[in-house]
Amino acid sequence: MESTVFLFIITILYLFVIGFLGYLGYRNTRTATDYMVAGRNTHPAVMALSYGASFISTSAIVGFGGAAGMFGMSVLWLTVLNIFVGIFIAFVIIGKRTRAMGHRLNAHTFPELLHKRFSSPFLGLFSTLVIILFMPLYTSVVLMGAAKFIEVRLSINYEAALFFFSAIVALYVIMGGLKGVMYADAAQGGIMLFGMSALLFLTYYKLGGITNAHTQLTELAPKAVELFGAAGHQGWTSMPAFGSRFWWVVISTLVMGVGIGVLAQPQLAVRFMTVKSDTELNRAVLVGGVFILLMTGTAFTIGALSNVYFFNESGQIAFLAANKDIEQIIPEFMKRFMPLWVGDVFFVTLMAAAMSTASGQFHVMGTSAGRDLFATFGKDLSSSASIFATRIGILITLLASVLLAYILPVYFESGIAIVARGTAIFMGLCAATFLPLFVGTLYTKRITRSAAIWGAVAGFIVSLLWILFVHEKESSVLLLCNAVFGRPSFFGDTRTGFILWSEVDALFVGLPVSAVITVALSFVTKSLPAEHLQRCFGVKKEETPVP
C-alpha cells in the first residue's frame, strides 16, 4: 500500500511538471522559428539534456541493458562510441556546421536543410517521406513499450495506458512546439540521471562494492563458455571470440549499428539548430557526455552484473532466469532484487525516457508533414499558418503511431522486444540513407545535386532490402523473406549453423554503397552554382593586411 501511494505521488508530480513545462513552451512561442527550432537561443545544458533524453529511450535502458545481461561488458563499447561519436563528433564536427548552415539558409527542419542546400525539391520530398513513412513505426514501438510498463505497474489495461501516455505527450508537443519539448526533455533527463544513478549505487552496494562485484562476474566465465561457448561467448567481462556469431551481434548490430546511426537522426540533428553559437555547442559537450555515460553505462553495467544476482539466488544466469527473453532481464532484476521504492523511481525513469524520445519523434514527424511537404511544392506559409500546419501534422502522425501501437500487440508478444528492433531498423536505415549525404552537405562544395539524390536513394533501397531479406534479426520478425523464399533469411536459417551475411547489420552494406555512389557521382555530374554554394557555406573573412 505504501509503495502504491508513493508511486501515485511521484507520478502525479512528474506529470504536473511536464504539463507546466509544455505550457511554458506555449507561452514563449510566438513564431515558426520558436515552434520548430526553439527560437535558436536554447541554453546549452537544456540542449544537451534534450538531445540525450531524445536519444535514450526504453530500448537503451531495458532492451540494450538486457543485451548486456546476455553478452556482458563488451556492450560498453557502445557507450564509448555513443560518447565519442554521438556526443563529441556529433556536437563538434557535425553540430557546428549544421547550426551555421541552418542559420544561413533559414532552415527549420532536417528535410528543409537538405532541400535548400541542394536546391532540390525531390531531396526535400524524399527525406520527408522517409521520416513520415518509417518513423511512425519507430515511434509506435516506443509508445508500445511505455504502455506495457504502465499497464503492469499501474494495473490498468493496455489500451488505457496507451491513450494516457500518448495524450500527455501530444498535449505538450502540440501546445509548446520544440520549446515545450526541450524544456520537458531537460526535466526528464534530470529524472533519468537520478533514477539510474540510484540504481547503480544500490547494485554495487548489494554486491559488496565495485571490486567484489566484478570479481564475481569474472568468475562466472566457465558458466558462459559452457552455455554459449559455441557461439563465441568467453565470459561476461570479456569480448566474444573474434569473428564468432556473438562477436558479429555485439560489434555489427549493437555497437556499430546504433553508435554510428545516431549521427543521421533527423530528430537529433535539428537540436543543433536550436543554439545561437558554436560556444554553446562546446559547452553542451560535457553535459551530453556525462549524461550518456551515466545512462547507457549504468544500464549496460547493471545488465551484465545481474548475472551475479541471479546465479547467487537460483544458480541460473540472467538469460535463463528471464525465460530466455533478454529484454525481460532488467524488469526481472528490478522485481526480484530491488526495494519497492526503487522500482517506483525506475518506473518514472522509464516513462521519462520513453516520453522524451516520443516527443522528439512527434515533433520531427509533424514538422515534416506540416511544413516540409508545403515547402517541397513551393508553398510559402506565414509564421502562424506554418505553426498551425505543423500542429495538424503532429496530430496526424501521432494518430498513425498510436494506431500502430494498438495493432502491433496482436502480432507480437513482447512490446519491449519490438522497441529494440524498431530502434535498430530506423537508426540503420537513416544512417545508410542520410549519413554520407549529410556529411557531404556540411563539408564539401563538390558534392552535386545528382550525387546527393542517387547516393541517398541507393543507400535507402539497399538497406531496406537487407533488413527485409538478409539480416535475420529483422527479416525473421518482418516475415516477408519467409513468405517469398520460405526461410527467415535469404542465405538460410542461422539456427542450423553460422551464416556470416545473415549476421551482418544493414549498416555495413547500405552505408558503403551510399558513400561510394555519392562520391563517385560527385566527380562526373554538374556542380551547383558558385553563388548558391557561397550562400550555403558563407564568405570567408579576408585577412587584414599588416601595415
N, C-alpha and C positions, 0 to 999 in steps of 0.2 A: 504494500500500500504506500509506504514512504517513497519507494522508487517511482511509483506511478505519479505521485504528486510532484516530485522533483522533476520528472520528465515533462509533465504538463507545464510547470512553471517556466522551465528554461526554453521550451518550445514556443510558448506564447511570447516570452520576452524576445526571443530571436525573431519571430515573425513581426513583432511590433517595430523592432529596429529596422528590419528590411523594408517594411512599409513606409516608415518615416523617411528613409534614405531615398526611396523611389519618389516620394512627394518632394523632397529637397531637390532632386534632379529635375522634376517637373517645374518647380518654382524658378530654377536657374536656367531653364531652356527657353530661348527666345527665337533663335534662328536655326536654319538647317544645319549650319556648322556646329551649333551647340548639340543638336539632337544626334548627329551622326559621328562627329569626331570630338565631342565633349568640349567644344569651343577652342580646341588646340592650346589649352593652357592648364592642363592637368598637372597636379603635383607629382613629382617623380615617384614618391613612395606609393601613392594611390595607383599610379600607372603600373608599377612593378607588381603590387599585390593583385591588381585586377588581371594582369597578364598571367601571373602564376595560378591564380584561382580559376581562371578560364581554362588553363591548360590541364590542371589536375582535377580529375573527376573521380567518380566511384570506381572506374576501371583501373586507375593508377593505384588507388588505395586497396581495393578489395581484389580486383582482377589480377593485377601485376604483383600485388603483395602475396596473393595465393600462389602465383607462379614462382615467387622466391621460396615459398614453402616446399615446392617441388624441386626446383633447380638449385636453390641455395644462394649464397652470397655473390655468385657470379652475376646475378641480375643487377647488382650495384653498379656495374659498368654502365647501365642505363642512366643512373643518377649522375655519373661522371659526364656522360655525353649530354644529358639534359642541361647541366650547368655550363659546360664549355660551349656546346652548340646552341642549345635552346635559350641560354641567357647571354653569355659573353659574345658569341658570334652574332646571334640574333639582334642584340641591342647595339653593339658597337659597329659591326660590319654591315649588317642588313638594315638595322633600325635607323641609323643616322641618315642614310641616303633615301630610305623610304620617307622619312619625315620631311627632308628637304625637297624631294621631288614632288611629294604630295602637296606641299605648300605652294611650290611654283606653279603647278598645274591646277591648283584649287580642287584637288581630288578628295572626295569624301569616303570612298569605298575602294576595296581591292579591285573589282572589275573596272571601276571608273579610272583608276590609276593606269591599268593596262590599256584601256580604250584610248585615253588621252596621250599616253606615252608613244603609242604606235599609230595614232590616228586611224584606228581600226575598229569600226562598229562590230565587225564579226568577232574580234577577240573579246570585246566587252560582252557581247551576247553569249559567246561560248563559255566564258568564265562564270557569267551569271547563271547559265543553265546548269553547269556542273554543281554550283552551290545550291540552287533551288531544287534540283532533282535528287542529289545524293546526300546533302546534309540533313534533310528530314529523317533519313534512315538512322544516321548517327545520333541525331537529337532524340529520336523516338526511343532508342535503346538506353540513352541516359535517363530519360523520363521513366522508362520501364524499370530500370534498376532502382531509382529513387522510390518509385511507387511500391515496389516489392518490399523494401525495407520499412517504409511507413506502414504498409499492410500488416507486417509481422509485429512491429514494435508497438503500434497503437491499437492493434486488434480491430482493424476496420477492413472492409472488403477492398479488393484491388482497384475496382472502378472508382470508388470514392477517394482512395488515396491518389490515384492518377489525376482526378479532377481537382482535388485540393492542392496538389503540388503545382500543376500546370497553371491554375488560376492565379496563384500567388506570383509565379514568375511572369505571367502575361501582364499582370497589373503593373508591376514596377518597370518592366521593359517598355510597354506601350506608353505608359504615362511619362516616364523620366528619360527615355532615349538612352544614349550611351552615357550621359552623365549619371543617370539613375543606376544604370548597370555597373558603372565603375565605382560609384560610392558603395553600392551593395557588395560588390566583389571585394573591395578593400576590407569591409567589415567581416565578410565571410572568410577571407584569407586569415584574418586575425583569429577567428574561431577555430579554423583548421590548424593553425600553428599551436594554439593552446591544447586542443584535443590530442593531436599527435605527439606533442612533447610530453604530456601527462602519461600517455600510453607507453612511450619509450622508456620513461623513468620507471614506471611500475614493472615493466617487463624485465629490465635488468635487476631491479630490486628483488623481485621474486626468484630470480635465478642466482642470487648471491654476488652480483656485480658483473662488470663487463668481462674481466678475465675469466672468471669461472663459467660464465655463460658460453663464451666462445670455445673454451676448452671442452666443455661437454658436447657442444655441437661438432667439433672436430673429431671427438672420439666415436661419434656415430657413423663415421665414414664406412666401416665394414658393412653396416646395415644398408647403406645406399648402394654400395657395389653389389651386394647380394641381390637386391631387388631390381636395380636398374643398370647394372654394370654393362650389360649387353648393348644398351643404348648410349653408353659413354659417361654415365654418372660416376664421379670419383670422390664424392663426399660433398657436404653442404658448405664447406669452406674452401672448396677447390673448383677450378674451371672444369667443365666437361672435357673429355678427351677430344683433342683437335680432330675436326672432320667428322665426328660422330653425329648421330641423329640429334642428341641433346645439344651439341655444340652449335649446330645449324639453327635449332629453335631459339637458343639464347642469343646468338650473335645476329642471325639474319632477321628474325621476327621481332624479338623483344627489344634488343639493344638498337640495332641499326634502323629497323622499320619505324620505330617511334622516335628515336633520338634524332634522326635526320628529317623525318616527316614534319616535325614541328616548325621548321623554317618556312614552309609554304602554306601555313594555315591561314585562310582569309580572316577569320575572327580574331587572330592574334596579330597579324600584320597591320590591321587598322589601328591597333593600340599605339603604334609608333607615331602615327599622325596626330595623336592627342596631346603631345607636349610641344612647347614652343621653341626649344633649342636643343642642341647636342649636349649641352651641360646637364640638362635634366635626364637625358638618357644615360649619361655616365654615372650620375648619382643613383639611378634606378638599378644599376647592375648589382650592387652589393645587396640591396633589399631582395631583388629577384633571386640571386644566387643562394642566399640564406634560406629563403622560402622553399625553393626546390630541394635543397639539401635536406631540410628537416621533414618535408612532406614525403618525397619519394624514398629518401634514405631511411626514414623511420619505418615506412610501410614494408620495404624490402627486407630490412633487418629483422623486424618482428616476424615477418612471414617465414624467414629461414629459422629463427630461434624457436618458433612454435613447435618444431620437431622435437626439441628437448622436452618441452612441456608434455606433449602427447606421449612421448616414449616413456618418460618417468611415471606417468599416470597409468598407462594401459599397455605399454610395450609396443605400441604402434607408432609409425611415423605419421606426420600430419596428413599426407595424401590418403593413407588408408583410414585414418580416424575420421576424415571428412567424406567418407564413402566414395573415394576416387574422383571427387569433384574439386579441383584445385581452387575454384573460386568460392568454395564454402569453407576454406581453411581459416581465413580471418574471422568470419562470423562465428564459426565453431570455437575458435580460440577465445573470442570475447565471451561467449556464453559459458564456457567451462571454467575459465581461469581468472577472469577479471571481476572486481566488485560491481554490484549493480549500478552504482552511480557512474562508474567509468563507462559502462555500456550506454547509459543515457547521454553522456557527453559525446561518446563516439557516434551515436545516432544523429545528434545535431551536427557533428563534424561532417558526416557523410551527406546529410541533407544540404549543408552549405557547399560542399564540393560539387554535388550534382546541380544545385541551383545556379551556382556561379558559371558552370560550364554551359548549362542550357540557356541561360540568359544571353551569353555572348553569341551562341549559335542562333537564337531567335533574332537578335539584333542584326547580324550579318545577313541572314536569310531575308529579313524584312526589308533591309536597305537594297538588297539585290532585286527583290520582287517589286518593291515600290518605287525605287529611284532609277536603278541601272537599266531596267527594261525601257523606261521612258527615254533615258539618255541615249541608249543604243539607237533608237529610231528618231533621234534629233529633236525630242520634245523637251524644251526648257521649261521647268516649273518654277514658280515663285517659291520663296522660302516656306511660307505657310502651306502651300499646296504640296511641296516636297515632303514636309513632315507628315501631312495627312496621308499621302500615298504610302509612305513608309509604315505608318501605323496600320494601315489596311494590309500591307504586305506582311507585317509581323503576325497579324491576326490570322491570315490565310495559311501561312506556313506553320504557325502554331497548331491550327486545327488539323492540318495534314499530319504533323508529327504525333499529335495526341491520338489520331485515328490509327496510325501505325502501331503506336504503343498499346492500343486497345486490342488490335488484331493479333500481334505477334505472339502473345502467350498461348494462343490456340495451337501454334505450331512448335513452340519451343518451351521446354520445362523451366529452364533457369534464366531469369532475366539478366542476372549478373554476367553469365557466360556470354550472352548476346552483346552486352555492353563492351566487353573486351574485344570481341570480334569486330563490332561496329567501329570501334576506335581504330583498330589496326587497318581495316579496309579503307576508311576515309583518309587517314593520315598518309597511307601509302599511295593512294590514288592522287591526292593533292600534290605530294612530292614529285611523282612521276610526271604529272601534268604541268605544274607551275614552277618548280624549283629552278631548272635551267633558264627558263624564260624570265623568271623574277630576278635572278642574279644578273643575267644579261641586261635586263631593263635598267638596273641601277649602276652597272659598272662599265658598260661599253656602248659607244655610239655606233659600233659596227653592226650590231645585230639588226637585221632588217625585219620589215613587217611580215614578209613571207616566211622567213626563218622562224619567227616567233609563233606564227599561226601553226605551221606544219609540225614544229617541234612539240608544241603543246598537244595538238590533236594526236600525233603518233604516240606520245607518252601515255596519254589517256587510254587510247584503244588497246595498246599492248598491255598496260597494267590491268585494265578491266578484264581482258581475255585471260590473263594469267590468274587473276583472282577467281574467275568463274570456272576455269577448266584445268588448272595446273596445281596451284598451291593448295594442298589437301586440307589445310586448316580451315580455309574458307570454302573451297569447292565442295567439300563433303557436306557442309552445312547448307549451302545455297542450292544443292541438289540438281542444278542444271546439267552438270557434267555427267552425273549418274543417269539422267533422263536421256541424254544424247548418246553417250558411249557405254553405259552400263557399268561404270566404275567411278569411285569417288574422285579420282584424278586421271587426267588423260594418260599419264605414264604408268598407272596401275594403282594398287592398293598397298599403302605402306604397312598395313597390319601383317602382310605376308613377308615383309623384308624391307630393308632400307633402300629408298629410291631418292637419289640426290635432288633431282629437279622438283619433285613434289614437296621437298622441304625448303626450297629457296623462296624467299619472300618476293612478291611482285616488284618491290622497290629495286631489287638488284637487277631486274631486267628492264622495266619500264623507264627508270631514271637514265641509264646509259643510252638507251635508244633515243629518248627525248633530247639529251645533251648532244649526242653526235649529229642528229638531224639539224638541231638549232645552229650549231657551229658550222657545219658543212654548208648549209644553205646561205648563211651569212656572207660567204665568200663568193657566191655565184648569183646572188639576187641584188636588186637595186636598193641602195641605201636610202634612208629618209632624208628629206631636205635639210640643209645645214641650219637654216633659220629655225626649223622645228626642234632640232637637236639642241640648239643653243638655248631655246626656251626651256627644254626639259632639264638640261644639266647646268644652266646658269652660265654667266660670263665670269671667267677668271679675272681677278683683280690684277692689274698690271703693276709691276714693281715701280716704285718711285725712284727716279734716277738720283744717285748721290751727287750733290753739288760739288 
